[in-house]
Each structure stands twice: as C-alpha cells, then as structure tokens.
Amino acid sequence: MHIVPIAWMFVVLLMTVAEATSTQGTLLGAFFTFVLYGLLPLSILMYVLGTPGRKRARRRAEAAEQQADSARGDADGSGHAARAGHAPEGEEP
C-alpha cells in the first residue's frame, strides 16, 4: 500500500528539482509544486485510505473496554454501585 505514495513523492520531488533548476523556474515555484502536487494531495489520500484501519482500531478498543467492564462486574455499565439494598425514598425496608 505504501509503494504508491512513495513513488508519487519521488515523481513530485523530481518535478520540484526540475522547477528549481530551470532557467525560468523559481524556488518559490518549486516549493508550491512540492506542496500542491505532493504533500496536500498525498496527505488527503493517506487519510482517506487509513479510515478503515482507524475504524477497526476504535472497534477493538471499544470491545476491550466493554470486556473490561463486564470483568469488573459492572452490570449496567454506569460505573456506579448497584442500588439493590436500598429502600425507595420515603419507605422503610
């Protein structure tokens, strides 16, 4: 999966060098070539392609948290003690 972004950055780097060393090119043009053809699109692409992995990691973390809650004996998931031994308000047990 990472071979395409590496190859794309190589091509963009060559474009940047060509822009910087050209007689009509400038360093500012090379900088914007690198940012607008390389960093910006590649960061968006990698973020979008990484979404399934982040979703799987979040589900694993939620499952581990739920398993830890059930192991502690927290039946309702609220993190508070059960009210089984208390009488309703205004009544005697």
N, C-alpha and C positions, 0 to 999 in steps of 0.2 A: 504494500500500500504506500510505502514511503518513497518508492523509487520514482514515481511520477512527480511529486513535489521537488525532489532533489534535482531531477532532470530539468524541470521548469526553472528552478532557481539558477541552474547552470546557464541556461539559454538567456535568462534575464541578465545575468552577470556579464555574459558576452555582449549583449546589447548595450549595457551600461558602459563597458570599456570602449566599445565602438563609438558611442556618443561622446565620451570624454576625450578620446584621442583624435576625433575627426577635426578637420580644419574649420568646419562650420559649427561644430558642437561645442557645448559648454559643460562645465562641472555641474551647474545648476540643472541643466537638461538631463545630465546623467543621473543626478540624484532623483529627479522626478520620474525618470524612466524606471529606475530601480524600485521606487516606492509604488508608483501607479501600475506598473506591469508585473511587479514581483510580490512585494510584501502585502499590499492590500488584498489583491485577489486570492493569494495563497492563504492568507490568514482566514478569510471568509470561507474558502473551500475546506480547509482543515477543521474549522469549527463545525461546519455542516456535516462533514463526514465523521466527525467524532461524536455526534449526537447519540447514536445507538450505544456506544461504549459508556457514555455518561449515564444513559438511562439504565443500562444493566448494572452499573456500579451503585446507582441510587436504589434500585430494587434489592440488590444484595444487602446494602446497609439497612434498609427498612426491614428486611426479613431477619437479619441478625438482631436488630433491636427488638423486634416482636418476639423472637425466640428467647432473648434475654429477659423480657418482661414476663413471659409465661414461665420461665425457670424460677423467677423470684416469687411466683405465686400471686401475682397481681392480676386478679380475675377480670376486673373491669377496665384495666389499662389506664386508670386515672392517676396512679401513683400514691393514692391515699389509702388509709386503713379502712377495712370493711366496717360497716355500722351494725353488724349482726347483734351485738349485745346491748344496744341502746334502745330505750323505750321511746315511742313517739313523744313529741313535746306536749306537755300538759297531762300526761297519763303516767300512772305508777306501774312499775313492772309486776 
